[in-house]
Amino acid sequence: MTQGLAIDNLALEFAHGRGRAAAVNGCNLLVRPREILGLVGESGSGKSLTALACLGLTPSSCRVSGSVRVNGDEIVGACEATLTNLRGRRIAMIFQNPMTALNPYFTIGNQMLGVIRQHFSLDRSQATQEAAAALKQAGLTETALNRYPHQMSGGQLQRAMIAMAIACKPEILIADEPTTALDVTVQARILGLLRSLADQGMGILLITHDLGVVAQVADRVAVMYSGSIVESGDLNQVFSATAHPYSLGLMQASPVMGMGRRKLQAISGVVPDFRSRPAGCAFRDRCTQAQEVCALGATPYTEISADHQVRCHFPIGKSQGAELT
Amino acid sequence: MTTSPPPLRVDRISKRYQAKHGTVHALNDLSFEIRAGRSMAIVGESGCGKTTAAYCIAGLQPVDGGTVYLAGEDFSGASRSQQKRLRRDFGIVFQNPLSALNPRMRIWQNVAEPLRVHEPDMVVSNRRQLAESMLERVGLGRQHLQAFPGELSGGQLQRVVLARALILNPKLVILDEPTSALDVSIQAQVLNLLQELRDTLALSYLFITHNLALVEVLTDDVMVMYAGSVVESGPADVVFAKPRHPYTRELIQSIPDTSPGKQKVFRLIDVNPVQQFSGGGCAFRQRCMNAGADCSEVVPRLELQAHAVACLYPIS
């Protein structure tokens, strides 16, 4: 049995015309306990849909195939009762916008007790103690229990969301852009909290579009483009020996402090819609390295090193990648 | 020799809102000047007043005190017809391009709209021609002219908004978080375009952003705002290399560093949201590690020098 969250050959397809179009295509990921895996990609790359599939929350119009296992237990195709037992208890999720993810009519405490008492046979006062402990772990005080969502700031609400997600001590936590709506100073604290949760044994899938966030807290990184993982591996290896032209493009397009008035290296073109994705490598229209072979069939994975894979016919050599830093 | 007046001068503008618990001081005596060909960025967290500043300067909200001068003329105190005339002198680009464009007008009509307002005598074919050449200038081809905003991608739409902002040949463009709704690869395209337009058309930008890494790409000077007041200002490279206000330093340190292996030690203390209800003393003192006893009594004033700070105990 694989420990942690194992995603194998996951495909998520929607009806399109007479056939189907895959929003996510053959995605393989592994989140081990005590580890943060950063999943990076731009809008429309399929990363949020992958997160939803991990909790069995994909829309009914979506056809799911492949496998998602939480410490050995299969999510894909599981019945609603099994999923209810898993969600919150074994695998939990933090959503991007805490303001819309929480119910404005109920206090934070009320919403937390709902989750805790769903999974444990505790009375009200015991459950309240559990909720208070989780809030404290997330850096809030007990007073948050009696607050309504509108009475809290964005950063506090995101902490409350995290407290709710960790209240039942799940093995896996999925954080979908947890800091995108927050200021940088608050973001730094939320990232610190995620890191300490991982250090205590949780496996975390951190979804983000910000490479800086990944570099800051993740142990491993996977880059997603148009529904497939194009590069993945150990954080330091992927950043220092970037092999996929798209990953490198993302890094060069991100502005960093102290770069002055230098021109950014933009990637020309846009992410293709998954319904009209070109055959072969989906990135080839925007790629400077692309050749004829890129249009033919699926691109195989290549091992760059023991813990570093890339899906490209012409991966960038080590020397070029090193220029970045 | 007479020097031409600066494209924008802001003199002690303030803005207050009445709230349930008291008065929110959204802007406290904001003063600055953008000289011809220079650009200025305002940075700060949500609720610091940077967007209010942009709105007050653009005349989209009335100021409660102080004056905004556009090219030397009083804009904030002007009559409606004068304001309309002065509005020609600046363009504005908002955060979300889709909501900034009229969804029922074609792209070229959206771009030509300022001409319809300010040049009512111009014939339609001329307007269309100008819109077309401006769209070409921002990198959009003829095939998009007849499209509706809903058919274009976010990056393309932001180019359309930019074309509209530039069609009256302004010298000043106000950019309110122009790239925060865009993906990073598209953001780079738009930033490069903004750089190129600034240099070829000799534009001045007033750039509102929460992303410090973007400041140096587009502007020369920076103002850091906290709770409605400027806490530090100066040339961007100097301020970022040697921040003097504890808040500026905290902002800079909070930015994730893209080089792995340099993972930071995080602090886990809870942050009070920005305090905007007026009281004596420095608004930042509760979050400040340098705060002394007198910080709760004396309101620090912004120094009058190139790299200025408003703090009783600046970092030396």
Boltz contact constraints between the chains, C-beta under 6 A:
constraints:
  - contact:
      token1: [A, 42]
      token2: [B, 183]
      max_distance: 6.0
  - contact:
      token1: [A, 43]
      token2: [B, 183]
      max_distance: 6.0
  - contact:
      token1: [A, 139]
      token2: [B, 268]
      max_distance: 6.0
  - contact:
      token1: [A, 139]
      token2: [B, 270]
      max_distance: 6.0
  - contact:
      token1: [A, 153]
      token2: [B, 273]
      max_distance: 6.0
  - contact:
      token1: [A, 183]
      token2: [B, 45]
      max_distance: 6.0
  - contact:
      token1: [A, 183]
      token2: [B, 46]
      max_distance: 6.0
  - contact:
      token1: [A, 184]
      token2: [B, 254]
      max_distance: 6.0
  - contact:
      token1: [A, 184]
      token2: [B, 255]
      max_distance: 6.0
  - contact:
      token1: [A, 185]
      token2: [B, 250]
      max_distance: 6.0
  - contact:
      token1: [A, 185]
      token2: [B, 254]
      max_distance: 6.0
  - contact:
      token1: [A, 188]
      token2: [B, 254]
      max_distance: 6.0
  - contact:
      token1: [A, 188]
      token2: [B, 266]
      max_distance: 6.0
  - contact:
      token1: [A, 192]
      token2: [B, 266]
      max_distance: 6.0
  - contact:
      token1: [A, 192]
      token2: [B, 268]
      max_distance: 6.0
  - contact:
      token1: [A, 211]
      token2: [B, 258]
      max_distance: 6.0
  - contact:
      token1: [A, 212]
      token2: [B, 256]
      max_distance: 6.0
  - contact:
      token1: [A, 212]
      token2: [B, 258]
      max_distance: 6.0
  - contact:
      token1: [A, 213]
      token2: [B, 256]
      max_distance: 6.0
  - contact:
      token1: [A, 215]
      token2: [B, 258]
      max_distance: 6.0
  - contact:
      token1: [A, 215]
      token2: [B, 260]
      max_distance: 6.0
  - contact:
      token1: [A, 216]
      token2: [B, 256]
      max_distance: 6.0
  - contact:
      token1: [A, 235]
      token2: [B, 260]
      max_distance: 6.0
  - contact:
      token1: [A, 236]
      token2: [B, 260]
      max_distance: 6.0
  - contact:
      token1: [A, 236]
      token2: [B, 261]
      max_distance: 6.0
  - contact:
      token1: [A, 239]
      token2: [B, 260]
      max_distance: 6.0
  - contact:
      token1: [A, 253]
      token2: [B, 184]
      max_distance: 6.0
  - contact:
      token1: [A, 253]
      token2: [B, 185]
      max_distance: 6.0
  - contact:
      token1: [A, 253]
      token2: [B, 188]
      max_distance: 6.0
  - contact:
      token1: [A, 254]
      token2: [B, 184]
      max_distance: 6.0
  - contact:
      token1: [A, 255]
      token2: [B, 213]
      max_distance: 6.0
  - contact:
      token1: [A, 255]
      token2: [B, 214]
      max_distance: 6.0
  - contact:
      token1: [A, 255]
      token2: [B, 217]
      max_distance: 6.0
  - contact:
      token1: [A, 256]
      token2: [B, 213]
      max_distance: 6.0
  - contact:
      token1: [A, 256]
      token2: [B, 258]
      max_distance: 6.0
  - contact:
      token1: [A, 257]
      token2: [B, 213]
      max_distance: 6.0
  - contact:
      token1: [A, 257]
      token2: [B, 255]
      max_distance: 6.0
  - contact:
      token1: [A, 260]
      token2: [B, 216]
      max_distance: 6.0
  - contact:
      token1: [A, 263]
      token2: [B, 192]
      max_distance: 6.0
  - contact:
      token1: [A, 264]
      token2: [B, 188]
      max_distance: 6.0
  - contact:
      token1: [A, 264]
      token2: [B, 191]
      max_distance: 6.0
  - contact:
      token1: [A, 264]
      token2: [B, 192]
      max_distance: 6.0
  - contact:
      token1: [A, 266]
      token2: [B, 188]
      max_distance: 6.0
  - contact:
      token1: [A, 266]
      token2: [B, 189]
      max_distance: 6.0
  - contact:
      token1: [A, 266]
      token2: [B, 192]
      max_distance: 6.0
  - contact:
      token1: [A, 267]
      token2: [B, 185]
      max_distance: 6.0
  - contact:
      token1: [A, 270]
      token2: [B, 153]
      max_distance: 6.0
  - contact:
      token1: [A, 325]
      token2: [B, 259]
      max_distance: 6.0
